[in-house]
Amino acid sequence: MIPTIAPYPMPTPARSGPAPWRADPRRSVLLIHDMQRYFVDRFPADRSPGRELLANVAALRTACEALGVPVRYTAQPGRMTRAERGLLHDVWGPGMTDDESSRGIIPALAPASPDAVVTKYRYSAFHRTGLAATMRDLSRDQLIVCGVFAHLGCLLTACDAYAHDIEPFLVADAMADFTPEDHAMALDFASRSCAATPTTSTVLAWLDSS
């Protein structure tokens, strides 16, 4: 089961790692990761980190749509069978139902088209999905990741992007997690091994300057 999430300050960016990448609107896809009510409702919307999470993900989406950057969303399907859920069941239990009030992406970020939603069954948005093929079809080799949870799906998606030679960006203050320690761990690991970890303002500046 997902633990109770207490408010915590949105962390400062992780130290700069070795990756020299800058997000480019001609190369990027924005991935809004698992912003379903089942997860997001666990964060008070008027307190950190939920307040910044919602504002910064929305700002990234607005900028990317204005610049023609493709936007994709991940969403877990809800009411998975025991076989579909696999080992996730052993760690997290049966998971969400298929009730739209739980499974749906929050209204403030609702996708314009169902075709933009990647249905995922494991942590990584690349596992058993068509995301890698979609990015090849779009001739895109950068992935800007925001959403929840930083040390689980967001981090594992970044690791998988790296393995596909797709440059990943974990946006430090456009993610949230169970605890500040989990959030900081995700940023530290990613910055040292597989991803850039810029702030929202930095990503927006990069996109605008390109």
N, C-alpha and C positions, 0 to 999 in steps of 0.2 A: 504493500500500500504506500501511496505517496504521503510523506510525513507532513505534519502541520508546518507551514512556512511562516516564520516570524519576519516582520519588516527588518530590513538592513540597508545601510547606505550603499548606493551604487558604487562599485569599486573604481578606483583610479586605474588608468590603463596599465597593463603589464609592461614590464621593461621591454624595450625594443629588441627584437630578435634578429637573426641573420637574414631573414627574407627581405629583399629590397623592393617588393612589389608595391604598386600604386593602382588603385581601382580605376578602370577606364570604362566609360559607358559603352564604347564600341566592342568591348570584350566581355562584359560582365552579365551575369544573371543575379538577380536578388532572390534569395530563398528565405521566405518567412516560415520559420520552423515551428510547427505544432502549436500555433496560437489558438487552440481550441478552448472552449469555455471550461471543460473538465480540468484543464491545467491552469489557465489564466485566472479563473475565479479564486484560486488559492492565494492570490496576491491582492491586498487592499489597493484599489485603483488610485487612492489619494495619498499613498505613502510609498516611500522607496522600498524595494526597487520597482514595484509595479507602475508607479507614476511615470518614471523615466522610460521603462520598457515600452509602455503604450505610446508615449509621445515620440520616442526616437524611432521605433519601427514605423509609425505612421509617416514621420518625416522622410525616412529612407524610401518608403513606397511612393510618396508624392514626387520626390525628386526623380526617382527611376522612371516612373511613368511619364513624366514630362520630357525626359531625355531619350525615351524609346528603349530603355533597358528592360528586357523581359523580366517579369515577376512570376515566381512560382511559389506555391504554398505546399507544405506537407501537412497531412492529417492522418491520424490513425482511424481505422474504420469503425471501431466499437463492436462490442459483442462478438469478438473473435472466438472461434471454436478452440477447444483445447489444443488441437493439432496446429492450428494457425498461430496460436500464441506461443507454443513451444516453451522454451526455458524462461521466457518472460513471465510465464505464469508462476514459476517457482520463486521468483524474486519479487514480483509486483502483484501477484494475484490475478484475478480475472480481468482487471482493467475496466475501462468505461463501457457503458451501454451504448446502444445505437440511437438513443434518444437525441434528437437534434439540439435540445437545450444543453446537452452535455458534450456531444460530439462536434457540434458546429464550430466553425471558426468565428471568433468574436465579431459582432456586427460592425464595429468600427473598422475592421480590416477585411470585411467580406470580399472574396474574390469576385471579379466581374464575370468570370466564366468558370464553369466546373472543369474545363479543360486545363486550367492553370493549377489544379490541385494534384499533387503526387500522393497517392495512397501508399502509406508505408507500414511495414509490419515489424520492423526492428529499429534499433537506435539510428542507424545510418540511413539517410535519405537515398543512398545509392543502392542499398541492399534489396534485391528483387524488385527494383523499379526501373523505369525507363529514363531516369534523370540523366545518366551519362550520355545516352543516345540523343536525348533532347538537346543537350548542350552541343554535341557534335553537329546536329542538324542546324542549330542556330549559329554555328561557327563561333561559339563562345568558350573561353578557357579561363574565366575568372568567376568565382562564386562568392557573393557577399551573403554571409549567414547571420541571421538575427532570430530571436525568439526564445523558446525554452526547450529543454533545460540546458544550461551552459555546459555542464560537465558530462552530460549524457548524449542526447541526440545531436546537439550543436557541435560538440567536440568530435564525436565519432564521424559525423558527416564531413567535417573539415579534414580529418585524417584520411577518409576515403577519397575526397576530392584530390588531396595531395597524391595519393596512390594512382589516381587517374591522370596525373600531370595537369590538373586544374588548380590554378592558384586560389587558395581559400583565404577569406577575410572573416574573422570572427569579430563582430563589432562589439567592443568591450561593454559599452553602456546601452546596447540595444538587445541585451540578453538578461535573463534572470535565472535564479537557481534556488535550491533548497536552503542554502546557507551562504554567508559571505565567503567562508572558507572553500566551499565547492566552486563558487564562481571564480575566485582568485586562482584556484588550482587549475581550472580549465584554461584560463588566460595564460598562466605561466607555462603550462605544458605546451600549449599551442604555439606561443611565441618562440619557444626554444626549439621546436621540433617540426612544425608542419604548417604554420599559418601566420599571417599578419594579424595584429590585434588592435586596430585603430579605434578611435572614438567615432561616434556618429558625425560630429562636426568635421573631423578629418576626412571621412569618406565623402561627405557632401562637398567639401572643398575640392577634393580630387575630381569628383564627377563634374563639377561645375567648370573647373579649369581645363578639362579636356574637351 
